Amino acid sequence: MRYKGLDLNLLQALDVLIEKGSVTRAAKLLHVSQPAISAALARLRLHFDDALLVQHGKQMIPTPFALQLQPGLKAVLGELDALVSTPARFDPARSTRAFRVMASDFILISVLGDLLPQIEKNAPGVRLAVIPPNDVAVQMLEAGEIDLLITPSNYVSQNHPVMPLFEERHVIAGCQSNPVVARQPDLDDLANARFISVQIGRAVNTSFANHELRQMGININSALTTTTFAAVPQLLIGTGNLAILHESLARKAARYLPIRYWPLPVEIPAMREVIQCHRARAQDPGLVWLMDQFRAWSDRR
């Protein structure tokens, strides 16, 4: 199919070439010959009147124009993938569909841990792949690499529909042997104590709670940084460190671990967790069903 003189099949080749920086790797990924990819690149160069990729040693480096095209290219390919991948019907009892969901381990513990038995009962063949959050979450949604994004509302795209899931408060927690949590910690403790913190990706380098505190001019001192919320309660045991935790996570941890928690000594907004899907997949029967499962969980919460 041609559009304004361009064979649309070439767009996928361009996307992979920019991503891989190699004719050989692009040909292997697309299951075509190297001469076919070289010919595709030549046609793309002619159409756009730009080199697109230039040889640098063994690597092909995208030109500034190619990098300028890349976000729009991924968005277009994601839209097309969403369009052609949407099934007309979805029967959860018979489906073997695999859903790709990007969510933190906090969501795994607090939501999917409760929801999975119901999904297993009603849709025994359905599979879930949970991908940890990263700096390119929205780009992955737009490229069709994930089906759903579950995240605090301030990290979503304005270009795709959002479904509210639940609100969560944060607390300050520590080991029961830590004298700071023998009483309710105060603002001085926030300033002076050492904390265990969570970092998500490289650019989004702090959790929701720490971000909100930073906006208020409160910067906590991190003794240790990890990438998982679930590890934090265990890491508090036997130390004088504190942590800012989701209240539901702290409540669950306190059932099994010597953890004590208190309200934060300063008020921050509640974290609004939402689910986002690609706008082209908003009527996908399978995704509608899966989001309905999350909505039913939220209603029971």
N, C-alpha and C positions, 0 to 999 in steps of 0.2 A: 504494500500500500504506500502510495506517495502522498505527501502533503506539502504543498508549496514547493514542489520540485525535489523534496527529500524523501528517500526511502526510509520509512519509520523504523524498519528493522535495524537501521544503522545506529539508532539512538541507544539501544542496549549495548552495542559494541563500543560506542563512545564512553558510556558509563563505566564499563568494565576496564577499558583501556586507561581511563583516568585513575580508576581505583587501584589497578594492579601495576601500572607503569611498565608494561611488558606485553609485546605482541604474543610471545610464547605462552605466557600465563593466561592472557585473555583468550587465546585460541583453545587452550586446554579447558578453561572454565566453561566456554560456550560450546564446546564439542564440535569445533570446526577446524579447518586447516590454518596454518600460519599464513599462507598466501591469501586466504580468504579474508583474514583480519587485516593484513597489509593493504589489500584492495579496498576494504571498508574504510580504513583510515585515509587512504588517498581520496576517496569520494567525499568523505567528511571535510577534509582540508579544502577541497575544491568548492564545496557548498558554502562553508563558513569563511573562506578566504583567510584562513589562519592555519599555522602549523599544528596547533592543538597540543601535540606532544613533540618534544625535541630530545634527541639522544644525548645522554650525559653518562659516559662510561657504559655500564651494562644496563643502566636504568633510563627509562623515558620519563622526562619531567613535563608535567602539564604547563602550558603557557598561561599567562594571566587571564587570557580570554577563556580558556578551557575551564579554569577554576571559577570564573564568573558564571559559566554555563552550568556547573555541576549541581548547585542546589535546585535550580529549576528543572534540570534533567531528572534528578532523583524524584522530585515531586511528580512530574509527568508520568514517569515509569511506575511510581507507586499508585497513582490514580488508575492507570491502565490495568495494573495487576489486580487492584481491588475490584475493578469492573468485571474482568473476565473470570475472577476466582469466586465470585459470589454465587452460591448455589441457590436454586429456586426453592428447595425445601430442606428441612432439617428435622430428623427424627432422633431425639437423644437416646432412645432405647436401642437403636440400631447403629448409630453413628460410630465411626472409628476416627473421627476428626481429631487432629492435634491442634490445640490452641496455644499461641505464643503470647505470654503475658509478662510484661515488664513490671516488677514490683519489688520492694525491699523485703528483707527477711522479717521485718516487723509485720508486714502484711501476711507473709507466710504463717507466722505464729498466731497472729490475732484474728485473721479472717479465714485463710484457706485451711488452717488446722480445724476450724469448726465446720467449714463448708464442704470439705472433701468427702466425708461419709455420705452426705446427701447426693453429691454428684456421682459418687461410685454406685449408689443405689439406683438412681434414675437414669444414669448414662454410663453403664459399665465399660463401654468400649472407648469412651472419650479420653483423650490424653491431654495433659497440661504440661507445658514447658515454661518454667518461671525463670526469667532472665533478670539479673540484678540491674539496678538503675545505673546509668552512665551519663556522660556529658552530651551524648547525641541521641537522647531518647526520642525527642520529637522528630528528628530526621529519620530515625528508624521506623517510626509510626508512618511517616509520610512515604517512605520507600517500600512499605508493605512487609518489613522485616519482623514486625511484631503486630499482633492483632489488637491488644488492649494495653493501655498504659494506666497504671494505678499509682497516683502520686499526689502530694499536696497541691492544692489548687493554684498556688503561685508558680508552679513549674510547667503548666500546660500551655498548649498552643491556642491562640485565639481563632484559629482557622478550622477547628474540628469540634464536634459536639462533645459535651461533658455531662456526665451523670454524677450528682452528689452521692457519696457513699456513707461517710460518717464523720463526726468531729471527735477530736482527741485532745485531752489536756496533757500537760507535761508536769512532772514532779521532779524533785531533787532527791537522790537516793544515795545510800552508802551502806557499808557493812555494819551490822549491829554493834560490833566492837569499836567502831569509830566514834569517839566522843562527840564529834560534831553533830551526828544524827541522834544523839541521846535527847536533844531538844531540837526545835524547828530551826533549821539553818536560816541565817539572815543575809542581808546584802553584803556585809563584811566577809562572810564565808564565800559568797560568789566571787568576790574580788581576790581573796587570799588563798582559798583551797586549791588543790590540784585535782584536775578532772580527767576522767576517761571519756573521750569524745569519739564521734563517728564521722568519717569523711566519705562522701559519695562522689566517685569519679575524681577528675582532676580539676575541672573548672568549677563545678558545684562542690566546693570544698568544705562544706559544713552542713550539719543537719538543720532542719526547720527551726528547732528551738534555739540553737546557737546563733543562727542567722537573725532571729527576732531579737535576741539579747544584744547582738552586735548593733542592730539598728537603734537600740536604746542607749548605746554607748557603753555597754557592759561586755568586756572581752574576758572570757574565762581562760585560765591557764591549764593547758592540756598536758598532763604527764604522759599520756599514752593515747594514740589515735588508732582506731580500728575501722574496718569497712563493714562490720556487721553489728546491728543493734543487739542481736541475741547473745553475743559474747559478753556484753558489757556487765550484766549483773554478776556473772561468774568472776569476772576480772576485779570486781570490787572486794571480794572476800579476802579478809586478812590485811587489807591496806587502809591507809588513811585517805584514799581518794574518794571523790564524789562523782556522780554522773547525773545528767539530766535525761530522764527516761520518759517514754510514753507511759501514761498512768496505767493502761491495761497491761503493758509489758511488766511494769514494776509490780503490779498486783499479782500476776502469775508467778513471777520470780520469787516473791516473798512467801509463797506457799511452800516452796521447796528449798529455799536458800536463806541464810541468815542476813536478810536484807531489810532495811527499814527505809521508808520514804515519807516525804512531807510535801505539802504544796510549795510551789516556788515562792520565794520571798518577794518577787515582783511579778506583776500580772503581764502575761503575754497573750496574744490572740490564740484561740483554739485552732489547732491544725485541722483544716478541712480536707479530708482525703476524697478524691474524685476518681472516676474512671473515664478515660477518653478513648474513643475509637476514631478511625479515619472517616471523614465525612462520606466518602464513597461506599463505606461498608456499614453505614448506620442502619440500613434495612437488611443486612445479612442475617438470615434466620438463625444461624448458629450463634453469631455474636449477640443477637437480641436475646436468645435463650440464656447464654452464659451471663450476660449482664443482669438478666432477671434473677438468676441465682444469687448474685451479689446483692441485688436490691432486696430480695426476700430475707437474706441474712441480716441486712441492715435494719429491716423492719422488726426482726426478732430481737435485735440487740438491746 
